[in-house]
Amino acid sequence: MEESENIFLCSDTHFEHHSILKYCRRPFRNVGEMNHKLVRNWNEIVKLEDTVYFLGDLGYGRYYRDPLYWLWKLNGRIILIEGSHDRKIPRSLMRPYEFLTVEREKLLLIHDYQDAYRHNLVPRDWEGWIIHGHNHQKRPLILPAKRQVNVSVEVTDYKPVSLAKIVELIKNGRGK
């Protein structure tokens, strides 16, 4: 695995989703401003050679363009984890989940943390962490008691977050 400083996580951009502005009280005047800010934030942090695990829900809505339109605008090698609203993305380009081990921390990357248990991917007493999106209003970023990290853009200030930062927070949250 490459250095965790070159790996980022993000979820739930919901490009072109007009109603997400209201549902999640996103701080943008309109969907065009939101789309522009999300792309700018992403590309200011992620370099072309970096890797991004995108944990689902790239875009949504009646007038949502081809997902490749958005993927071409975003820096990095993007690994897509299937979300609730990713029906326009060919299944062959997505994974249902991904397991990683970083600095001896076991991580499950998935869109909805509940699916980890629904599909028996991990036992209830799993010693690893579930990194997910889907829960737009859930704060804070890290929930040590539940061993969960939420990387939905509402939680990460509408920016991708580095895996190195997440692992640091996990270690600090556990008192290591």
VMD Tcl script that draws the C-alpha trace (Angstrom):
set ca {
  {0.00 0.00 0.00}
  {1.26 3.49 -0.78}
  {1.93 6.00 1.99}
  {-1.26 6.98 3.82}
  {-0.41 10.68 3.22}
  {-1.14 10.07 -0.47}
  {-4.48 8.40 0.17}
  {-7.69 10.34 0.74}
  {-11.28 9.49 1.58}
  {-14.46 11.29 0.66}
  {-18.13 10.53 0.25}
  {-21.50 11.96 -0.67}
  {-20.63 14.84 -2.99}
  {-24.06 14.49 -4.60}
  {-23.05 16.57 -7.65}
  {-26.06 18.22 -9.33}
  {-28.45 17.20 -6.55}
  {-30.60 20.30 -6.02}
  {-32.52 18.98 -3.02}
  {-29.37 18.11 -1.03}
  {-28.87 21.84 -0.50}
  {-32.07 21.96 1.54}
  {-32.02 18.46 3.07}
  {-28.53 18.87 4.50}
  {-28.47 22.64 4.82}
  {-25.40 22.86 2.60}
  {-23.97 26.41 2.66}
  {-24.28 27.13 -1.06}
  {-26.65 29.47 -2.91}
  {-27.28 26.97 -5.69}
  {-26.17 23.64 -7.10}
  {-23.71 25.27 -9.53}
  {-21.88 26.96 -6.67}
  {-21.86 23.68 -4.73}
  {-20.49 21.69 -7.68}
  {-17.76 24.27 -8.30}
  {-16.71 24.40 -4.62}
  {-16.63 20.61 -4.27}
  {-14.39 20.23 -7.35}
  {-12.12 23.11 -6.27}
  {-11.76 21.80 -2.71}
  {-10.99 18.29 -3.98}
  {-8.36 19.43 -6.50}
  {-6.65 21.78 -4.01}
  {-6.00 18.81 -1.71}
  {-5.69 15.80 -4.02}
  {-2.80 15.68 -6.50}
  {-2.91 13.77 -9.78}
  {-0.77 10.92 -8.39}
  {-2.79 10.51 -5.16}
  {-5.40 7.84 -4.49}
  {-8.94 8.63 -3.35}
  {-11.36 6.09 -1.99}
  {-14.73 7.61 -2.79}
  {-17.33 5.98 -0.54}
  {-20.42 6.49 -2.63}
  {-23.03 8.92 -3.90}
  {-21.06 10.89 -6.46}
  {-24.13 12.61 -7.89}
  {-27.87 12.45 -8.00}
  {-30.90 13.98 -9.63}
  {-33.03 14.03 -12.74}
  {-30.48 16.09 -14.69}
  {-27.35 14.43 -13.28}
  {-24.75 14.19 -16.05}
  {-22.74 11.12 -16.90}
  {-20.63 10.35 -13.80}
  {-17.51 10.27 -15.99}
  {-17.99 14.01 -16.49}
  {-17.34 14.53 -12.77}
  {-14.65 11.88 -12.46}
  {-12.65 13.57 -15.24}
  {-12.76 16.87 -13.32}
  {-11.35 15.37 -10.10}
  {-7.67 14.76 -9.40}
  {-6.29 11.42 -8.30}
  {-6.76 7.75 -8.98}
  {-10.33 7.30 -7.73}
  {-11.47 3.99 -6.34}
  {-15.26 3.94 -6.25}
  {-17.16 2.24 -3.46}
  {-20.81 1.82 -4.41}
  {-23.27 4.19 -2.74}
  {-27.04 4.40 -2.54}
  {-27.39 6.70 -5.57}
  {-24.67 5.45 -7.92}
  {-26.95 3.72 -10.41}
  {-25.53 5.66 -13.39}
  {-22.01 4.37 -12.72}
  {-21.27 1.02 -14.38}
  {-21.03 -1.68 -11.69}
  {-17.74 -2.83 -13.23}
  {-16.16 0.46 -12.09}
  {-17.26 0.10 -8.45}
  {-16.54 -2.10 -5.47}
  {-19.10 -2.84 -2.76}
  {-16.47 -2.28 -0.04}
  {-12.74 -2.43 0.61}
  {-10.66 -3.72 3.52}
  {-7.36 -1.98 4.32}
  {-4.77 -2.34 7.06}
  {-2.79 0.81 7.88}
  {-0.36 1.00 10.78}
  {-1.88 -2.20 12.17}
  {-5.37 -0.67 12.12}
  {-7.99 -2.75 10.30}
  {-10.33 -0.59 8.24}
  {-13.49 -1.39 6.32}
  {-14.40 1.24 3.73}
  {-18.10 1.13 2.87}
  {-20.86 3.58 1.99}
  {-23.35 2.78 4.79}
  {-21.83 1.41 8.01}
  {-24.99 -0.62 8.69}
  {-24.29 -2.70 5.57}
  {-21.14 -4.02 7.25}
  {-23.41 -5.83 9.72}
  {-26.38 -6.50 7.38}
  {-24.10 -8.37 5.00}
  {-21.99 -10.02 7.71}
  {-18.79 -8.38 6.52}
  {-17.64 -7.96 10.10}
  {-18.84 -9.35 13.43}
  {-20.41 -6.98 15.98}
  {-17.30 -7.26 18.17}
  {-14.89 -6.52 15.30}
  {-11.69 -4.85 16.49}
  {-11.33 -2.75 13.33}
  {-12.89 0.51 12.26}
  {-15.65 1.21 9.75}
  {-15.04 4.24 7.55}
  {-18.23 5.28 5.82}
  {-20.39 8.04 4.39}
  {-24.17 8.05 3.98}
  {-24.89 9.79 7.33}
  {-24.79 13.40 6.17}
  {-25.54 15.11 9.48}
  {-23.74 12.73 11.80}
  {-20.95 14.42 13.74}
  {-18.18 14.24 14.81}
  {-15.81 12.81 12.20}
  {-14.78 9.98 14.50}
  {-16.92 8.01 16.96}
  {-14.45 5.97 19.05}
  {-17.13 4.13 21.05}
  {-18.67 2.77 17.82}
  {-15.32 2.48 15.99}
  {-16.70 4.52 13.09}
  {-15.36 7.36 10.96}
  {-17.79 9.35 8.81}
  {-16.25 10.97 5.71}
  {-19.44 12.45 4.27}
  {-18.58 15.91 2.90}
  {-20.83 17.68 5.42}
  {-18.61 16.27 8.17}
  {-15.27 16.97 6.43}
  {-15.95 20.61 5.48}
  {-16.71 19.60 1.88}
  {-13.15 18.30 1.31}
  {-11.46 14.91 1.06}
  {-9.62 13.90 4.24}
  {-6.28 12.09 4.31}
  {-6.09 8.53 5.50}
  {-3.04 9.55 7.57}
  {-5.19 12.05 9.50}
  {-7.90 9.47 10.06}
  {-5.40 6.90 11.38}
  {-3.92 9.56 13.67}
  {-7.39 10.40 15.01}
  {-8.16 6.71 15.51}
  {-4.98 6.22 17.52}
  {-5.60 9.36 19.59}
  {-9.26 8.49 20.08}
  {-8.29 5.14 21.53}
  {-5.74 6.72 23.89}
  {-2.69 5.14 22.25}
}
mol new
graphics top color blue
foreach p $ca { graphics top sphere $p radius 0.5 }
foreach p [lrange $ca 0 end-1] q [lrange $ca 1 end] { graphics top cylinder $p $q radius 0.2 }
display resetview
